[in-house]
Amino acid sequence: MKKLFILAVLATVSFTNLHSQNVQLHYDLGHSLYKDMGSRTSVTTTVEMFKPDTWGSTYLFTDIDYKGDGAMGAYWEIAREFNVSQNKQWAAHVEYNGGLVSGEAGNAYYGNRYQHSVLAGGAWNWASKDFSKTFSVQLLYKYYFKNSHTGLKPFSGFQVTEVWGTTFGGGRITFSGFCDLWYDPNVNGKLIVVSEPQLWYNLNTIRGWEKVKLSLGSEVEISNNFVWNDKGQNNRFYAIPTVAAKWTF
């Protein structure tokens, strides 16, 4: 999973003093829906933080995947934006992506580091007057470092990211998500696309539950050339839903 916290706060990086942290729990249905994904992990937790300041904002998240005997892998991203326009809509964006994964083959265990990367470029952020609707777009240069485990060579490319969020129904429903498109010479067509729309029902809108910061919902990971399957490939399309819960601090 990637960028599971895509709410209004991410697209309002320069508009408000709002800050937020949350923890999410996702039960992944990919192993049930696809025959070539029997080894895919079922449970992922995500910890996320967004915090604006005088100069811009900081956003980070960490995904941790689990098997029955414990955590098997972790992935994180951290991004920093610096305001470059008087209206605070335009920003300079820098980011790091990286992580690690473990597995087993028979009685042997193995570990591997993801081919980590750094990104830099520009961002444009927009929000409606009441912040119920938000949108952000980023155009970034992306550099992958050499991976000594897999032998993947360093390379340069680009990434385009769009982020959206909207809350409606008296604050009961939040629809949010992102879409990433980036260059990778190691996949068919040399492009990877990932989008993760989320739909949440916010329980604090129920009378008497105002202090309950719990949301229930789902995410669908829609991707092409991104997800590794049991055949050792990542050159196909998937649409993988989850059943999810989120607590916002």
N, C-alpha and C positions, 0 to 999 in steps of 0.2 A: 504494500500500500504506500501511497505517496501523498503528502499534503492533505491530510484528512481534515484539518481545521481550516476550511475555506468559508468563513463567515464574513459578515460586513466589515469587521474590524480590519481584515487584511486589505481590503480595497480603500479604506479610509485612513491610510497610513499618515496622512498629513493634515487631515481635516479636524481632528478631535483629540482630546486628551484621554480617550478611552483606552484601557488596557485590559487584557484578558488572558486567562490560562484555563485549560481544560484537560481532562483525561477521557479517552474513548476506549470502548471495548467492542471489537468487531468479530462476529462469527462468520467466516468465509464459506460460501457454498460452492466454490469452484471444484473441489474434489468430488462433489456429488453430481455436478452438471456435466463434467467433461471426463471422458474415459482416460485421456492422456495426462490427467492431473491428479492421480491417486495419491501422490506423495506431497501435495500442496498442504501447507499448514492451515489449520482451521481457525486459530485464534490469534488475533493481533491486538496489542494495546498501543495507544498513541498518547504521548504527552506533548502539549503545545503551549507556546507562549507568544503573545504579541504585545509590544510595548513601544509607544511613540515617545519622543522627547523633543527638545528644542530644535534639533538639527534634522530629524526625520523619524525613523522607526527601526526596530529590530524584530525579526520574526524567526522562530525556530520550532522544529518538531523532531521527535524521535519515535520511530516505529520499532516495536519489539515483537518478533514472531515466536510462537510457542509450539512445542510438541508435548506429548504426554509426560515426558520426563524432565521438562524444563525449557528455558529459553534457548532458541537455536540460532537466532540471528538478530541483528539490529541495523537500522539505517537512520541517518539523520541529515537534516538540512538546516543551515543557518543563513539568513539573508539580512543585509543591512541596506537601508535606503537613506540618501541624503537629499534634502530639498534643494532644487536648483532654480525654482521660479517663485516669484512673489506671491502668486496665488496658491502655491504649495501643491499644485497638481502634477508638475513634472519633477522627477527625481532621478538621481544616479543610483544604480542598483549593483551590489556585489553579493556573491553567494558562494557557498561551499556545499558539495554533496558527497557523502561517503558512508561506508558501513562495512559489515562483515557478515558471513554466514557460515554455519557448520552443517555437517550431515554425516551419514554413515553408509558404508557399503559392506555388507556382511557383518563381520565382527570388528571392522576397522572404522575409525572416525577420521574426518577430515575437516579442515577449515579453509576459508578463502576470503580475501579482501575484495570488495567491489572495486572496479576501476573508478577511482574517485576523480572529481572534477571541480574546477572553479569557473564561475560565470561573472561577467561584467557587462553592463550596458545601461539602457535607459528604461524608465517606467512612466506611464501616464495613469493617474488615479482619478476616479470620478465618483461622486455620491450625490444622491438627491438631497433636497433641503432637510428632510426629516431623517436621512440616513437609512431609510427602509429599502433603498435600492442602491447597489454599489457595483462598480466595474473597474477593473484594472487590466492593463496590457503591458507586457514587458518584451523588449527585443534585446537579446543578449548574445554576446560572444561566449563560446563554451570551449574549454580546454580540458581534455582527458589526459591524466598522467599514465605512465607505463604501469602495467600490472605484472609483477614478477611471478605470481602464481600461475596465471593463465597464459602469459606470454603476449597479451594484447599490447600493441604499441601505442605510444601517445599520439593524439591527433587533435586537430582543431575543428570546430564546427559552429553551429548557431543553435539557439533555442528561442521559440516564441511561446509566451505564456499568456493566457487570458484567465481572469478570475472574476467570478460574479457572485452576488448574494442578494436575496430579496426576502423580506419577511411580510407575511400577510395574514389575513384572518384574525385581526386583533392581536397580532403577535404570537398566535398559536403555531403557525407553520413557518419554517425557514427552508427555503430552497437555495442551495449554494453549490459551488463547484469550481473546477478549474479544467483547463485543457492545455497540455504541453505538446509541442511539436519540435523535434530536434533531429539533427543530422548524426548518423552513425554509419560508417562505411562497412560495418560487420554484419548488417542485416540486409534482407532483400529490399531493394528499392532505396536503401540508404537513409530511410526516414523512419522514426519511431513516433507514434502518437499515443498519448494517454489522456483520458478524461475521466474524472471521478465526480459525477453529480451526486449530491446528497439531499435527502428530504428528511426533516426532523419535525416531530411534534413536541413542543415545549411545555412540559407539565406545570411550570410555574404560572401558567395562565389560567389554571383551574382554580376556582374559588376555594380558599383555605390551603392551597398548596404554593402560595407565593414564595416561600422560602426554600422550596424544593428546586434546586438548580439542575434537574435531570431532564434530558431530552431523549426520546426514543425514535428510532427511524431506520434508515437504510442508506447504503451507498452502492453504486454500481460502477465497478472498474471496467471501463470500455477502452480497449487498447488494440494496437496492431504492431507486431514485431517487438513487443515488450516483455511478455510473461514467458519465463522458462517453463517447459513442460517435461514430462518423464522421458521424452525422446531426446532430450538435450538440445532442443531447438527453441528459438524465440521468434519464429518467422510466420506467425499467423494471428488471426483476429480472435479476441475473446470478449465476452460481456459477463462479468462475474459479480453477482449481488452479495451483499452482506446483511445480516441482522445486527443492529448496533444500538448501543447506549452511550450517552455522553453526560459527564458532570462538569459544569462550568463553575469555576471559582470566582 
